[in-house]
């Protein structure tokens, strides 16, 4: 809840520009009582100006809102006015200051002309925490007009037409239907509600389209998920087949190694067989040659010995011994005859 604490007025309406007049608002209620023309309405106008930045009715372009410098205690050509409002919202104390300037200038034919100007104000915030510092957040009038209602938590239309409604505008509820509708729309934010409703409908339509896209994507994702499950199942099956294949491969490699060993043995046997076959061929050829030579020898032999092989061997040994004896006798005779020959 927002609570107004203090209002300072200087150089506004009947409030003189020389010194600021302050009003302290005490909860729960502050009554302002005074005679006509003492400045009660000026308090409402100042609150309205401080919070909404709106000039009161029948103030021209602001010339009638600022104290006329010609009626000041010390007449001059310029009045510097100020409105300072201090309020508390939540745990923050906010001080807004608005500055004004009214200057009397002489135009053609020495006719005086008043020029009103609203100067840049300021908004300062200070959190109600020990040790916190005051900080200024803006000094532009247009930004202040939008910022203060937001800080107070009340719309500008409610501040202008309800809370700080000027007495000369208090019968606005009896005004033209169109004007009345516009004010009610602003107070109850029906235009914002209509725009928000349109935005909701637009968003709802967009969300429906997005939902359709999501449903379509969901169907695609489900199909992808199904394919992924199938792929995973096939992958698992392939992995099982791979493990079985690896085991079978090892068995085949062992069998191939055994077969290679047998093959090597067969090659060795074949080699030996070929060598034996070659030997047989050579032997057969030798036998054939020996048979031919035997046949030739048989043709030359006139008669065959009837003794056995052992008997022939014995006779051979006897003959060899006789020959040796003959050789020994021959050498002896030679030795005996050699001296005689000399």
C-alpha positions as CSV (number, residue, x, y, z in Angstrom):
1,X,0.0,0.0,0.0
2,X,1.2,3.5,-0.9
3,X,1.1,6.2,1.8
4,X,1.6,9.9,1.1
5,X,3.9,11.4,3.8
6,X,4.6,15.0,2.8
7,X,3.8,17.6,0.2
8,X,5.9,20.8,-0.4
9,X,4.5,23.7,-2.4
10,X,6.3,26.8,-3.5
11,X,5.2,29.4,-6.0
12,X,2.0,27.6,-7.0
13,X,-1.3,29.5,-7.2
14,X,-1.5,31.6,-4.0
15,X,1.6,30.0,-2.4
16,X,4.4,32.5,-2.5
17,X,7.7,31.7,-4.3
18,X,9.9,32.9,-1.4
19,X,9.3,30.0,1.0
20,X,8.1,26.4,0.6
21,X,5.0,25.5,2.5
22,X,4.8,21.9,3.7
23,X,1.9,19.6,4.5
24,X,2.5,16.5,6.5
25,X,-0.1,13.8,6.0
26,X,-0.7,11.6,9.1
27,X,-2.4,8.2,9.0
28,X,-5.1,7.2,9.0
29,X,-6.8,10.4,7.9
30,X,-5.7,14.0,7.3
31,X,-8.4,16.8,7.1
32,X,-7.7,20.1,5.4
33,X,-9.9,22.9,6.6
34,X,-9.8,26.6,5.6
35,X,-11.6,29.5,4.3
36,X,-12.3,30.1,0.6
37,X,-9.1,31.1,-1.4
38,X,-6.7,29.8,1.2
39,X,-5.3,27.1,-1.1
40,X,-7.2,23.9,-0.3
41,X,-7.8,23.1,-3.9
42,X,-4.2,24.0,-4.7
43,X,-3.2,21.0,-2.5
44,X,-5.2,18.6,-4.7
45,X,-3.9,20.3,-7.9
46,X,-0.3,19.9,-6.6
47,X,-0.8,16.3,-5.7
48,X,-2.3,15.7,-9.2
49,X,0.5,17.5,-10.9
50,X,3.2,15.7,-8.8
51,X,1.7,12.3,-9.6
52,X,0.3,12.6,-13.1
53,X,1.9,15.7,-14.5
54,X,-1.5,17.2,-15.5
55,X,-2.4,20.9,-15.2
56,X,-5.7,21.8,-13.5
57,X,-8.6,23.1,-15.5
58,X,-8.9,26.8,-16.2
59,X,-5.1,27.3,-15.8
60,X,-4.5,28.2,-19.4
61,X,-1.2,26.7,-20.6
62,X,0.1,26.9,-17.0
63,X,0.3,30.6,-16.6
64,X,-2.5,30.6,-14.1
65,X,-1.1,27.6,-12.3
66,X,2.2,29.3,-11.2
67,X,2.2,32.3,-8.9
68,X,2.1,35.6,-10.8
69,X,5.5,37.3,-10.3
70,X,3.8,40.7,-10.5
71,X,1.8,40.1,-7.2
72,X,4.7,38.7,-5.2
73,X,5.9,40.4,-2.1
74,X,8.9,41.5,-4.1
75,X,7.6,42.1,-7.6
76,X,9.7,40.6,-10.3
77,X,9.5,39.3,-13.9
78,X,10.1,35.6,-13.0
79,X,8.6,33.1,-10.6
80,X,10.4,29.8,-9.9
81,X,7.9,27.2,-8.6
82,X,8.3,23.8,-7.1
83,X,6.2,20.9,-6.0
84,X,7.8,18.2,-3.9
85,X,5.9,15.0,-3.0
86,X,7.2,12.3,-0.6
87,X,5.4,9.0,-0.3
88,X,6.2,5.4,0.7
89,X,5.5,2.3,-1.4
90,X,6.3,-1.1,0.0
91,X,9.7,-0.7,1.7
92,X,10.8,2.3,-0.4
93,X,10.6,6.0,0.3
94,X,10.1,7.9,-3.0
95,X,10.6,11.7,-3.4
96,X,9.4,13.3,-6.6
97,X,10.2,17.0,-7.4
98,X,8.7,19.0,-10.2
99,X,10.0,22.4,-11.2
100,X,8.2,25.3,-13.1
101,X,9.1,28.7,-14.4
102,X,6.8,31.6,-15.2
103,X,8.4,34.7,-16.9
104,X,6.8,38.0,-17.8
105,X,8.1,39.3,-21.1
106,X,7.2,42.5,-22.9
107,X,6.1,42.0,-26.5
108,X,5.3,44.5,-29.3
109,X,3.7,47.7,-28.2
110,X,5.1,47.1,-24.7
111,X,2.4,44.5,-24.0
112,X,3.4,42.0,-21.3
113,X,3.2,38.3,-22.2
114,X,3.6,35.4,-19.7
115,X,5.6,32.4,-20.7
116,X,5.2,29.1,-18.8
117,X,7.7,26.3,-18.8
118,X,8.0,23.0,-16.9
119,X,11.6,22.2,-16.1
120,X,13.1,18.8,-15.6
121,X,12.3,17.3,-12.3
122,X,13.7,14.3,-10.4
123,X,12.7,11.1,-8.7
124,X,14.7,9.7,-5.9
125,X,14.4,6.4,-4.2
126,X,15.6,5.2,-0.8
127,X,15.0,1.7,0.6
128,X,13.9,1.6,4.2
129,X,17.0,-0.3,5.2
130,X,19.7,0.9,7.5
131,X,22.7,2.1,5.5
132,X,20.9,2.3,2.2
133,X,21.6,5.3,0.0
134,X,19.3,7.6,-1.9
135,X,19.5,7.2,-5.7
136,X,18.0,9.2,-8.5
137,X,16.5,7.2,-11.4
138,X,15.1,9.9,-13.8
139,X,14.8,13.6,-14.4
140,X,12.7,13.7,-17.6
141,X,9.1,14.9,-17.2
142,X,7.6,12.4,-19.6
143,X,9.3,9.5,-17.8
144,X,8.2,10.8,-14.4
145,X,4.5,11.0,-15.6
146,X,4.7,7.2,-16.4
147,X,6.9,6.2,-13.5
148,X,5.1,7.7,-10.5
149,X,1.8,5.8,-11.1
150,X,3.7,2.6,-11.5
151,X,5.6,3.2,-8.2
152,X,2.4,4.1,-6.4
153,X,0.6,1.0,-7.8
154,X,-2.3,3.0,-9.2
155,X,-3.1,3.8,-12.8
156,X,-2.8,7.4,-14.0
157,X,-6.5,7.5,-14.9
158,X,-7.5,6.6,-11.4
159,X,-5.2,9.2,-9.9
160,X,-6.4,11.9,-12.2
161,X,-10.1,11.2,-12.3
162,X,-10.8,9.6,-8.9
163,X,-8.3,10.1,-6.2
164,X,-7.1,13.6,-7.1
165,X,-10.1,14.6,-9.2
166,X,-10.4,18.4,-9.4
167,X,-13.7,19.9,-8.1
168,X,-14.4,21.5,-11.4
169,X,-14.2,18.1,-13.1
170,X,-15.9,16.1,-10.4
171,X,-19.1,15.9,-12.5
172,X,-17.4,14.1,-15.4
173,X,-19.6,11.1,-14.8
174,X,-22.5,13.2,-16.1
175,X,-20.6,14.1,-19.3
176,X,-21.0,13.0,-22.9
177,X,-21.4,9.2,-23.4
178,X,-18.3,9.0,-25.6
179,X,-16.2,11.0,-23.1
180,X,-17.7,9.0,-20.2
181,X,-16.9,5.7,-22.0
182,X,-13.3,6.8,-22.6
183,X,-12.8,7.7,-19.0
184,X,-14.3,4.4,-17.7
185,X,-12.1,2.5,-20.2
186,X,-9.1,4.3,-18.9
187,X,-10.1,3.8,-15.2
188,X,-10.9,0.1,-15.6
189,X,-8.2,-0.4,-18.2
190,X,-10.8,-2.0,-20.5
191,X,-8.8,-1.0,-23.6
192,X,-5.8,-2.8,-22.2
193,X,-8.1,-5.7,-21.3
194,X,-9.5,-5.8,-24.9
195,X,-6.0,-5.6,-26.3
196,X,-4.9,-8.3,-23.9
197,X,-7.9,-10.4,-24.8
198,X,-7.1,-10.0,-28.5
199,X,-3.5,-10.8,-27.7
200,X,-4.7,-13.9,-25.8
201,X,-6.8,-15.0,-28.7
202,X,-3.9,-14.4,-31.1
203,X,-1.6,-16.2,-28.8
204,X,-4.1,-19.0,-28.5
205,X,-4.3,-19.4,-32.3
206,X,-0.5,-19.3,-32.6
207,X,-0.3,-21.9,-29.8
208,X,-2.9,-24.1,-31.6
209,X,-0.7,-23.9,-34.7
210,X,2.3,-24.7,-32.7
211,X,0.4,-27.6,-31.0
212,X,-0.4,-29.0,-34.4
213,X,3.3,-28.7,-35.4
214,X,4.2,-30.3,-32.1
215,X,1.7,-33.1,-32.6
216,X,3.2,-33.6,-36.1
217,X,6.6,-33.6,-34.7
218,X,5.5,-36.0,-31.9
219,X,4.3,-38.4,-34.5
220,X,7.6,-38.1,-36.4
221,X,9.5,-38.5,-33.2
222,X,7.4,-41.6,-32.2
223,X,8.2,-43.1,-35.7
224,X,11.9,-42.2,-35.2
225,X,11.7,-43.8,-31.7
226,X,10.1,-46.9,-33.1
227,X,12.9,-47.1,-35.7
228,X,15.4,-46.5,-33.0
229,X,14.0,-49.4,-30.9
230,X,14.0,-51.6,-34.0
231,X,17.6,-50.6,-34.7
232,X,18.5,-51.2,-31.1
233,X,17.0,-54.6,-31.2
234,X,18.7,-55.4,-34.5
235,X,21.9,-54.0,-33.1
236,X,21.6,-56.3,-30.0
237,X,20.9,-59.2,-32.3
238,X,23.8,-58.3,-34.5
239,X,26.0,-58.1,-31.4
240,X,24.9,-61.6,-30.3
241,X,25.6,-62.9,-33.8
242,X,28.9,-61.1,-33.8
243,X,29.9,-62.8,-30.5
244,X,28.7,-66.2,-31.9
245,X,30.7,-65.5,-35.1
246,X,33.8,-64.6,-33.1
247,X,33.5,-67.9,-31.2
248,X,32.8,-69.8,-34.4
249,X,35.8,-68.0,-36.0
250,X,38.0,-69.2,-33.2
251,X,36.8,-72.7,-33.6
252,X,37.3,-72.5,-37.4
253,X,40.8,-71.0,-36.9
254,X,41.6,-74.0,-34.6
255,X,40.2,-76.4,-37.2
256,X,42.1,-74.6,-40.0
257,X,45.3,-74.9,-37.9
258,X,44.7,-78.6,-37.5
259,X,43.9,-79.0,-41.2
260,X,47.0,-77.0,-42.0
261,X,49.0,-79.4,-39.8
262,X,47.5,-82.4,-41.5
263,X,48.1,-80.8,-44.9
264,X,51.7,-80.3,-44.0
265,X,51.9,-83.9,-43.0
266,X,50.3,-84.9,-46.2
267,X,52.8,-82.7,-48.1
268,X,55.6,-84.4,-46.3
269,X,54.1,-87.9,-47.0
270,X,53.6,-86.9,-50.6
271,X,57.2,-85.7,-50.9
272,X,58.4,-89.0,-49.4
273,X,56.1,-90.9,-51.7
274,X,57.4,-89.1,-54.7
275,X,61.0,-89.7,-53.6
276,X,60.2,-93.4,-53.0
277,X,58.4,-93.5,-56.4
278,X,61.5,-92.0,-58.0
279,X,63.6,-94.4,-56.2
280,X,61.4,-97.3,-57.4
281,X,61.6,-96.0,-60.9
282,X,65.4,-95.8,-60.7
283,X,65.5,-99.3,-59.1
284,X,63.3,-100.7,-61.8
285,X,65.5,-99.1,-64.4
286,X,68.6,-100.5,-62.7
287,X,67.0,-103.9,-62.5
288,X,66.1,-103.7,-66.2
289,X,69.7,-102.8,-66.9
290,X,71.0,-105.6,-64.7
291,X,68.6,-108.0,-66.4
292,X,69.9,-107.0,-69.8
293,X,73.5,-107.3,-68.6
294,X,72.6,-110.7,-67.0
295,X,71.1,-111.8,-70.2
296,X,74.2,-110.7,-72.1
297,X,76.4,-112.5,-69.5
298,X,74.2,-115.5,-69.7
299,X,74.7,-115.6,-73.4
300,X,78.5,-115.6,-73.0
301,X,78.5,-118.2,-70.2
302,X,79.0,-121.7,-71.7
303,X,78.3,-123.7,-68.6
304,X,77.1,-122.9,-65.1
305,X,78.7,-124.0,-61.9
306,X,76.8,-126.5,-60.1
307,X,78.2,-125.7,-56.6
308,X,76.3,-123.5,-54.2
309,X,77.2,-120.0,-53.4
310,X,78.8,-121.0,-50.2
311,X,80.9,-123.6,-51.9
312,X,81.9,-121.1,-54.5
313,X,82.9,-118.6,-51.8
314,X,85.0,-121.2,-50.1
315,X,86.7,-122.1,-53.4
316,X,87.2,-118.4,-54.0
317,X,88.9,-118.0,-50.7
318,X,91.1,-121.0,-51.4
319,X,92.1,-119.6,-54.8
320,X,92.8,-116.2,-53.2
321,X,95.0,-117.8,-50.6
322,X,96.8,-119.9,-53.3
323,X,97.4,-116.7,-55.3
324,X,98.8,-115.0,-52.2
325,X,101.1,-118.0,-51.6
326,X,102.2,-117.9,-55.2
327,X,102.9,-114.1,-55.0
328,X,105.0,-114.7,-51.8
329,X,106.9,-117.5,-53.5
330,X,107.4,-115.3,-56.6
331,X,108.8,-112.5,-54.5
332,X,111.1,-114.9,-52.8
333,X,112.4,-116.4,-56.1
334,X,113.0,-112.9,-57.4
335,X,115.0,-112.0,-54.3
336,X,117.1,-115.1,-54.8
337,X,117.6,-114.6,-58.5
338,X,118.4,-110.9,-58.4
339,X,121.9,-111.4,-57.1
340,X,122.6,-113.9,-59.8
341,X,121.5,-111.6,-62.5
342,X,123.9,-108.9,-61.3
